[in-house]
Amino acid sequence: MNILFIHQNFPGQFKHLAPALAQHGHTVVAMTMQKTEAREWQGVKLVPYTASRGTTPNVHPWVSDFETKTIRGEACFRAALQMKAQGFNPDVIIAHHGWGESLFLKEVWPDAKLGIYCEFFYHPHGADVGFDPEFPAPDPEGDACRLRLKNLNNLLHFEVADAGISPTHWQASTFPERFRNKITVVHDGIDTQAVTPNPAVSLTLTTQSGARLTLTRADEVITFVNRNLEPYRGYHVFMRALPEILRRRPTAHVLIVGGNGVSYGAQPDPQRYGGRTTWREIFTAEVRPQIPDADWARVHFLGNIPYPYFIALLQLSTVHVYLTYPFVLSWSLLEAMSVGCAIVASDTQPLREAIKHDETGRLVDFFDVAGLANEVCALLDDPAARQRLGQNARQFAQANYDLQTVCLPRQLAWVEGLAK
């Protein structure tokens, strides 16, 4: 078959599926908005393209999101017309439609089957919006209207898509019933043969003072990982638990991974936070007076790190903390399970699918700072419980999220079914 992938940051969620289809003998092409000199990646032909314009200044804020998606959709549409003129006609189009690129592809190739990656459907209540009362929307009533229009992209895709695929049952459940029966739940997959425990792991980092520090499994290490350090992923809750954790664990080192931007939520308002412009510095400033210098020296902000270093960090972890609003589940949580981490996680909907309390990890109320500190310290005191939870977590990841034996075969079957 001719198979076309659409993802603004290809490969994204398709990093295993697209090469696998190429290896199966299909002609696989990917359209991407990434600037790249490469013309091929793992057997996949790359077709980069760009938008010809930006969002209109001062456009109504409720429609700015859809205008952006329309601009991206048009750019993809124009590039697709050129591909068609050059003789390329896909049998199947697989798109992460979240940014709008695939909106108009059925106008170019009406006979192609379109499968969309159903990551999230927005809701004014019961999911991420309004979940955290500390950060209320400035216009909650208007926010509901904005979200209705934000879902236009989803709704318009429902009109043309032949099927959907979603990584978790909870994420699939956010979509309307009329489309939900077209969604197959298959996770992107974790390579559990590569992401494994490593008792011999060691990690060397540079401390705040500039000294070199090497940590091994003999050390007490608490890990916390976000793409960006922000409230959506519970950064504020974790930081508020730190003073008590550090006080009770005088030898523990805390390794915090993540950038200073935002991936999902809003940027902080500098006026509200004394001119501070990142969530990292805001919550550091809040808790720092409660933490003596000697304890603070055991907190290490590592920024964004290369993937092999990240896996080593998980392998090193004594207790791993993962918190999230009711939103998209991070790959990092499942990678931590595959490594065999003892995990303390927030008791929010996305987690309940993977973390069974006291079986594959421990769940605490997202907002319960004291409860989080207690659970982390209790696990640090209980090696037998850590071993049991870590082994169970790895077994669960292997049984449900393994790339080669579970997810990739199901993804390939989904593509085959889509073609038929």
Summary of the structure (lengths in Angstrom):
residues: 420
radius of gyration: 22.5
end to end distance: 11.2
largest distance: 67.4
contacts: 1379
relative contact order: 0.11
helix: 41%
strand: 19%
